[in-house]
Amino acid sequence: MNQDLLIIITYSYILGSIPFGLVLTKLFLKEDIREIGSGNIGATNVLRTGKKKLAALTLFFDIAKGFLSVYITNIFFPEFIYISGLICFLGHVFPVWLKFKGGKGVATYLGILCAISIKLTIVFGISWLIILYATKYSSLSSIIGSLNVFLFAFFLTSISSNFFYFTFFMIIVFTHKENIVRIKNKKEDKIKF
């Protein structure tokens, strides 16, 4: 394997696999977020503790690690930014420290998008907000948002990058499979404004 690629995979995965939701709730609440609400380590579940600032901090750090991974790669190995983003994303979803049971990846995905393309970040953000407003389902907003990024990228970017955006979309669908079932059965929690 190319030595540069090995370095990229290593730091991208390690950054992505830092479970900030778990770390912050243990640090400030002395609780394990995996035993609260849905058991997920992401910001949405941290919000279920009633600590909005802690949820916001989790969201910030989960976005930041995706951004940082791609930002570093863009400086030193720009030809590998998509691989770096995907590995960081997989690190969040499948962290070795938590027996490969991580978060759903949406915040980290957003950070990756921010580092790669402001246009695609805006596409995701607008899609997410519109679907959330229309349905009140955060999970559905994330799925449709990532689908729209792929479709938009299909017409704007290279064929090689399309593969990565499609992969992100498919993994986001996979991480939300239980949410999809709950939406179908009308049991999914809705966001209250």
C-alpha positions, 0 to 999 in steps of 0.5 A: 500500500502507498505510504501516504495512503496508509498515513491518511487512512490512519489519522482519518480513521482515528479522528473520525472514531473519537466518540465525542458524545460519549466523552462529553457526557461521561465528563460532564454528566458522569453518564454513559450516553449509550444507556440513554434514549436511543443509545446513540453517541450523536448530538441528537441523543445527547440532546435527550439528556436535556443538556442543549449546550452539551448537545451543541458541543457534541455537534460541533466536535463531530462536524469539526473532526470531519472537516479537520480530517479533509482539511489536513489531507487537502494541504498535504495529500489533495488527491486523496481528500475523498478517501480521507473523508470516507475513512473519517466517516467510517471511523465515526460509524464504526469506531474500534473503541466502541466495538464498531458501534458508533453514531449515524455519521450525519454531523461528521458527513456535514464537516466533510462536505464543508471542507470539500464543497460549500455548494454541496454543503448548502445543498445538504443544509437547504434540503435538510431544513426543507424536509425537516420543516415538512415532515419533522423527521430529522432522520428523513431529512438526513437521508434526503439531504445526502441523496440530494448531495449525490444527485447534485454532485452527479451533474457538477463533479467528476465521475470519481467523486460521484462514487464517494457521494453515493457511498456516503448516501448508502451508509447514511441509509444503512445507519438510519435503517431502524428510523426508516422502519419507525417512520414506515410504522409511524413510530418515529419521534418528531422534532418539536420546534 
